[in-house]
Amino acid sequence: MKKLLYGALTLVFALVLTGCGNREKVVCEQKSTSYTTQLVTEVEKDTIRGMSMKMEMDLSAYSDAQIEQVAKQDFCTLVKSYLSTYSEALENCKQDVSRKILTITSDINVNRITDQELQLNKTSKEVKEYFEKQGYTCEIK
């Protein structure tokens, strides 16, 4: 009886820790010769719960002096102007230059996205299809 109880408790704790498997991540990437953009969308059942963005730009063709100038620029503001759909939604934007790579990361507040097509009531499959139409390569994890 004790073994059965311990087994049941272990199963309950495992389900609590993993969230019963209801949350999926849609990981989308778009690559060019000099940069990579990655969007991660967390979907629970049929609702988008969170998003994050990561951009990496290869600076290997730049001189050290040019890279120093790049490091001084405010790329978070530039990204906000470039991604107008998400400009009000970008939060905690950070940039870093190391090993000749500029990395910009940001959380995306899904409640502030202005894109009418990307509504919050989407399944993982619908999110994947939406971003693939935008030129991204996506997978559901």
Order of alpha helices (4+ residues) and beta strands (2+ residues): alpha-beta-beta-beta-alpha-alpha-beta-beta-alpha-beta
